[in-house]
Amino acid sequence: MHKPVVEVDTTIAAPAAEVWDAMQKGAMFPGTTIETDWKIGHPITFKGEWNGKQFTDRGEIQTLSEARELSFTHWSDTDGSGKRPLSYHLVKYRLEPSGQRTKVTLSQFNEGKETQVDAKTRAEFEKNWTMMLDGLKQTAEGMH
C-alpha cells in the first residue's frame, strides 16, 4: 500500500471496545447517519449535513477487525448514481489499546486516477479528519 495523503491521531480516555462501540454508533463522523451491516465487501453510506448542505457519501468496508481496525473506500455521491468514481479515498482507522486508553490513528489514502494533492488540499483533509477524531474522542469519553 502506498503512503497516506493524511494521517492524524488522538488518544482517547476509554478502552478500545468502547471506542469501537462509539464508532459503530456513528461517532467516527459526528452528526452523520451511517448505514451498513459491518461486513467486509458490503456497502457503507454516510448521510448528513456539511456547511448547510445535505450530502450522501458512499463506500465499501475493506477491513474490519473488531476494536482494532476498520477501513473503507469513501467518495461523495455527487451525481446520485451510487457508483464509485475513478478517484476516491480509502479511510483507515487503527485502534491501539493501552489499558483504559486507546490511540486512534486515521489515515487517508487516495486511490484511482488522481492520487496526488497539493498542500492546501492536504491541510484541509487534515483539518477535517482531526475534527472527526475530536468528535469520536468526545463521544467515546462521554460513554465511559
SVG drawing of the C-alpha trace seen along z (x, -y; Angstrom):
<svg xmlns="http://www.w3.org/2000/svg" viewBox="-30 -26 34 35">
<polyline fill="none" stroke="black" stroke-width="0.4" points="0.0,0.0 1.3,-3.5 1.9,-6.3 -1.2,-8.0 -2.1,-11.5 -3.0,-12.4 -2.6,-10.7 -3.9,-12.1 -4.2,-10.5 -5.5,-11.1 -5.6,-9.3 -9.0,-8.6 -9.5,-8.0 -11.6,-4.9 -11.0,-1.2 -10.8,-0.1 -14.1,1.8 -15.9,-1.5 -14.2,-3.5 -15.3,-0.8 -18.8,-0.9 -18.8,-4.7 -17.5,-4.3 -20.3,-1.9 -22.9,-4.3 -21.8,-7.0 -19.2,-8.9 -16.5,-8.5 -18.5,-11.0 -20.3,-13.1 -23.7,-14.3 -23.9,-11.7 -26.1,-8.7 -24.2,-5.6 -25.9,-2.7 -24.1,0.6 -24.2,4.2 -20.5,4.0 -19.4,6.8 -16.3,6.8 -17.1,6.1 -20.5,4.6 -21.6,1.0 -21.4,-1.8 -23.3,-5.0 -22.9,-8.3 -25.7,-10.9 -25.8,-14.2 -25.3,-18.0 -22.0,-19.8 -21.7,-23.6 -25.5,-23.8 -25.7,-21.3 -27.2,-17.8 -24.7,-15.1 -24.5,-11.4 -21.1,-9.7 -20.6,-6.1 -18.1,-3.3 -17.4,0.3 -16.0,2.0 -12.5,3.2 -11.1,4.4 -12.8,5.0 -11.2,6.4 -13.3,5.6 -11.8,3.0 -8.6,3.0 -9.1,1.8 -11.7,0.5 -11.1,-0.6 -13.5,-1.5 -13.5,-3.2 -15.1,-6.6 -16.5,-9.0 -19.1,-11.7 -22.1,-10.6 -22.5,-14.0 -24.3,-12.6 -26.7,-10.3 -25.6,-7.2 -24.1,-5.4 -21.2,-4.3 -17.6,-4.6 -15.8,-7.3 -12.4,-6.9 -10.8,-8.7 -11.8,-8.1 -10.4,-7.7 -9.5,-4.7 -10.1,-5.7 -8.4,-3.5 -8.9,-3.7 -6.4,-1.8 -7.1,-1.4 -4.2,-0.6 -5.4,0.2 -3.3,-0.6 -5.4,0.2 -8.1,-2.3 -6.8,-4.5 -6.9,-3.9 -4.7,-5.6 -6.7,-6.0 -4.9,-6.7 -6.9,-7.8 -5.2,-7.5 -6.5,-8.7 -5.1,-7.1 -6.1,-8.4 -7.0,-5.7 -7.7,-5.7 -6.7,-8.2 -5.8,-11.2 -3.7,-10.3 -1.6,-13.5 -2.9,-16.5 -1.5,-20.0 -0.5,-21.3 -3.7,-23.4 -5.9,-20.3 -3.8,-18.1 -4.2,-20.8 -8.0,-20.8 -8.2,-17.0 -6.0,-17.1 -8.3,-19.7 -11.5,-17.7 -10.1,-14.4 -8.8,-15.9 -12.3,-17.4 -13.7,-13.9 -11.3,-12.3 -12.1,-15.1 -15.8,-14.2 -15.1,-10.5 -13.0,-11.3 -15.7,-13.4 -18.4,-10.8 -16.3,-7.8 -15.1,-9.6 -18.7,-10.7 -19.8,-7.0 -17.0,-5.9"/>
</svg>
